[in-house]
Amino acid sequence: MAALAEKTLNKSTSQHLSPATRPSKSLSMEDTTSPRARAGSWDSVSTASGGFLPEIKSKPASIKETSSRRLTVVIFGATGDLAKKKLYPALYQLMLLGQLPRGDKIRIVGFGRRAVELQGFIKKQCANVKKDARLPFEDFASRLFFHGGGAYDKAPGFESLAVLLDELEQGLPTDRLFFLSVPPTVFGACAQHVSACCRAQAPKRWTRLIIEKPFGKDSDSFAELDASTSGSWSEDELFRIDHYLGKEVVLNLSTLRFANQLFEPTWNSKCIESVEITFKEDIGTQGRGGYFDGFGIIRDIMQNHLLQVLVLCAMEPPASDLPEDIQKAKVEVLKAMSIPSLDDAFLAQYTEDNFMSEPGYLEDPGVPDDSVTPTFAAIVLKINNERWKGVPFVVKAGKGLDERLAEVRVRYKSQPYNKLLVGPQAKNELVCRIQPDEALYLKTHTKKPGLEQEVEPTCMDMRYASTFGGSYLADAYERMFLNAAKGDSSLFVSSGELREAWRVFTPLLHAIDKTRPKPILYAFGERNPRGFRDWSLAHSGVKQRQSFMETLSGLSGDAGALRAYFDRYDADKDGTLRADEIRDLARSLYDGRDPPENTLRKFFHLARGFDLKDKITFQDFTYFARCARIAHKSKPRAYERDVCSEK
Ligand SMILES: NC(=O)c1ccc[n+]([C@@H]2O[C@H](COP(=O)([O-])OP(=O)(O)OC[C@H]3O[C@@H](n4cnc5c(N)ncnc54)[C@H](OP(=O)(O)O)[C@@H]3O)[C@@H](O)[C@H]2O)c1
């Protein structure tokens, strides 16, 4: 392979074919060319793009087509983390499922600056492939190649890559799909060289380029990146990934809204009080703080993933399911969004955890000692259109918190007639849990069985694992590769959307960069940074749920209330709480789902160093509530010291 790289290329560097004929929209993972599907019948349409209106204007590229055409995939940055974690496993899976061609119809070429020993490279970078007997790994491996091409911003490596691709394709007409999995500093140059040197040669064969975030750091840097890519690629050849758009529950947001009658009529400020979009991670930067520190949580998670989720919740029904109509609806809602200021933001940074077993953000070797980069942020966004006037959209994201979770929480307003039975607390909530354990549930009120007219909060629960047991939940990168191969850009982010997204966030980000506000500190593993509940209530009216610590600290001065709380969860009435009873107690604070094991373990440990096998007496419980109150009042860094000195 290295010898090939040495070959000189004697061909023009501007062998552009006209951009691939615009592929039609894609409605289905199956072939939708049947007359029925063409007519747009609901019962025949299972939409790959998330369930938009079936107004079919032209024929989509079907799976039959994508799996039978000859294809070359090139991954730039193939030796990297993303390629190993996601890209090679996704390509294997798509070939396994027959969504991409197999055998001699496909080639997957890794590109790196230096040549590698191919077998060692495959072993390392395919370590996360989930092997399945239906596609022997050797068959997959036999389709993998590598090209050490030198710098990403110099033409020779791309010229020699073109020679290699021609040779591998043996002159047969082949589509080419390129994936830039390299640092953003080389995006522009790499995109230009691919376009100049490596486009598919044969007529009616397409060339497409997938790029990953970050798409700039603000409006100006995005404009620069956009100019460098759009100069050599047309918008329908460029696929900008936001992998959140490939997640099952995110795809379901539009299905839920537009495939049912129940939600859309109430999906507005008359009925909805607030929308909260949450992303939480129970890990920190894990040695990658150097990269993260240059971005912060707002650029890393909020301006892209969470904003895309928000837009899908808030956009008007698109005119059709064509990518351009969907993207138009998304741009329109972004245009109606107000620009948040520093006053609309809550910024925090994690320190070491209360047991000092998890390092704080500043302990990450790549992070400067005086960094004020937020690892947690919450922002209240407003949409100034008729549908959403006055409804706060609270977007929050954080690392080093108590659990891994991403969800959308739509809170309905209580209506005057609710007071007949319940009162102002009778609010419905629709929760769409994106990860982990995908679920949709609706919190309602129901009559409790019995002679009394008692009303109880209940939950209409749809968990993917039970409702769609056995069905295949594709990884977001599988869907992204597949949709790019089909030419369906509805799950990708358009240049117009990014321009608007940066318009919304750039002033706030510049204000943070310039004034360097000191973040609130929170101990690794907390549910929310301290002070966030009050901030949320004051700035958006959204009441955040209490953590263990907050609940028990609130009860600590009231022995009667503490006793009642203890008794409520002492199911077997033996005067102690076992792990399963504590789990029930914790479930009540985690919306019915299992609390993170780590949180339970910490609870037991704090209650006098017990572990999960032990039982907790009321005395231990009282002691823990007292510790919780002290900890709650103290600064996070002093937390462990204060608790210990009480013991
Ligand atoms: N990792 C993730 O989970 C993730 C998630 C979302 C987005 N992304 C984005 O996806 C892209 C790839 O991510 P990654 O985590 O795989 O990155 P990475 O491991 O840091 O780098 C990917 C490859 O790029 C090359 N490279 C590294 N530093 C370079 C430099 N300074 N100049 C030129 N080339 C360099 C290296 O390949 P060679 O030395 O072989 O050339 C490396 O193997 C990035 O833009 C990242 O922001 C990553």
The ligand as an SDF file (V2000), in Angstrom:
LIG
                    3D

 48 52  0  0  0  0  0  0  0  0999 V2000
  -14.0960   10.9410   19.9530 N   0  0  0  0  0  0  0  0  0  0  0  0
  -15.3680   11.2380   20.0060 C   0  0  0  0  0  0  0  0  0  0  0  0
  -16.1470   10.5960   20.7150 O   0  0  0  0  0  0  0  0  0  0  0  0
  -15.9270   12.3890   19.1860 C   0  0  0  0  0  0  0  0  0  0  0  0
  -17.2810   12.7320   19.3430 C   0  0  0  0  0  0  0  0  0  0  0  0
  -17.8060   13.7590   18.5910 C   0  0  0  0  0  0  0  0  0  0  0  0
  -17.0060   14.4400   17.6990 C   0  0  0  0  0  0  0  0  0  0  0  0
  -15.6950   14.1050   17.5570 N   0  0  0  0  0  0  0  0  0  0  0  0
  -14.9160   14.8390   16.5670 C   0  0  0  0  0  0  0  0  0  0  0  0
  -14.4800   13.9150   15.5850 O   0  0  0  0  0  0  0  0  0  0  0  0
  -13.1600   14.2320   15.1570 C   0  0  0  0  0  0  0  0  0  0  0  0
  -12.2440   13.0600   15.4610 C   0  0  0  0  0  0  0  0  0  0  0  0
  -12.2880   12.7970   16.8510 O   0  0  0  0  0  0  0  0  0  0  0  0
  -11.2730   11.8170   17.5740 P   0  0  0  0  0  0  0  0  0  0  0  0
  -11.6470   11.7650   18.9900 O   0  0  0  0  0  0  0  0  0  0  0  0
  -11.1700   10.5540   16.8180 O   0  0  0  0  0  0  0  0  0  0  0  0
   -9.9340   12.6540   17.4250 O   0  0  0  0  0  0  0  0  0  0  0  0
   -8.4340   12.1840   17.7220 P   0  0  0  0  0  0  0  0  0  0  0  0
   -8.3820   10.7700   18.1410 O   0  0  0  0  0  0  0  0  0  0  0  0
   -7.8130   13.1970   18.6150 O   0  0  0  0  0  0  0  0  0  0  0  0
   -7.7650   12.4130   16.2890 O   0  0  0  0  0  0  0  0  0  0  0  0
   -8.1380   11.6700   15.1290 C   0  0  0  0  0  0  0  0  0  0  0  0
   -6.9200   11.4950   14.2430 C   0  0  0  0  0  0  0  0  0  0  0  0
   -6.5440   12.7660   13.7120 O   0  0  0  0  0  0  0  0  0  0  0  0
   -5.1270   12.8100   13.5870 C   0  0  0  0  0  0  0  0  0  0  0  0
   -4.6400   13.9600   14.3740 N   0  0  0  0  0  0  0  0  0  0  0  0
   -4.5980   14.1080   15.7160 C   0  0  0  0  0  0  0  0  0  0  0  0
   -4.0970   15.3040   16.0520 N   0  0  0  0  0  0  0  0  0  0  0  0
   -3.8190   15.9400   14.8940 C   0  0  0  0  0  0  0  0  0  0  0  0
   -3.2960   17.2130   14.5780 C   0  0  0  0  0  0  0  0  0  0  0  0
   -2.9450   18.0880   15.5150 N   0  0  0  0  0  0  0  0  0  0  0  0
   -3.1780   17.5580   13.2880 N   0  0  0  0  0  0  0  0  0  0  0  0
   -3.5300   16.7100   12.3180 C   0  0  0  0  0  0  0  0  0  0  0  0
   -4.0270   15.4740   12.5710 N   0  0  0  0  0  0  0  0  0  0  0  0
   -4.1720   15.1020   13.8330 C   0  0  0  0  0  0  0  0  0  0  0  0
   -4.5820   11.5010   14.1360 C   0  0  0  0  0  0  0  0  0  0  0  0
   -4.4250   10.6260   13.0320 O   0  0  0  0  0  0  0  0  0  0  0  0
   -2.9880   10.3340   12.3430 P   0  0  0  0  0  0  0  0  0  0  0  0
   -1.9230   10.6980   13.2880 O   0  0  0  0  0  0  0  0  0  0  0  0
   -3.0560    8.8630   12.0290 O   0  0  0  0  0  0  0  0  0  0  0  0
   -3.0100   11.1660   11.1210 O   0  0  0  0  0  0  0  0  0  0  0  0
   -5.7150   10.9790   14.9850 C   0  0  0  0  0  0  0  0  0  0  0  0
   -5.7240    9.5830   15.0650 O   0  0  0  0  0  0  0  0  0  0  0  0
  -12.7720   15.5030   15.8890 C   0  0  0  0  0  0  0  0  0  0  0  0
  -13.0880   16.6050   15.0840 O   0  0  0  0  0  0  0  0  0  0  0  0
  -13.6600   15.4860   17.1220 C   0  0  0  0  0  0  0  0  0  0  0  0
  -13.8930   16.7740   17.5950 O   0  0  0  0  0  0  0  0  0  0  0  0
  -15.1390   13.0930   18.2930 C   0  0  0  0  0  0  0  0  0  0  0  0
  1  2  1  0
  2  3  2  0
  2  4  1  0
  4  5  1  0
  4 48  2  0
  5  6  2  0
  6  7  1  0
  7  8  2  0
  8  9  1  0
  8 48  1  0
  9 10  1  0
  9 46  1  0
 10 11  1  0
 11 12  1  0
 11 44  1  0
 12 13  1  0
 13 14  1  0
 14 15  2  0
 14 16  1  0
 14 17  1  0
 17 18  1  0
 18 19  2  0
 18 20  1  0
 18 21  1  0
 21 22  1  0
 22 23  1  0
 23 24  1  0
 23 42  1  0
 24 25  1  0
 25 26  1  0
 25 36  1  0
 26 27  1  0
 26 35  1  0
 27 28  2  0
 28 29  1  0
 29 30  1  0
 29 35  2  0
 30 31  1  0
 30 32  2  0
 32 33  1  0
 33 34  2  0
 34 35  1  0
 36 37  1  0
 36 42  1  0
 37 38  1  0
 38 39  2  0
 38 40  1  0
 38 41  1  0
 42 43  1  0
 44 45  1  0
 44 46  1  0
 46 47  1  0
M  CHG  2   8   1  16  -1
M  END
$$$$
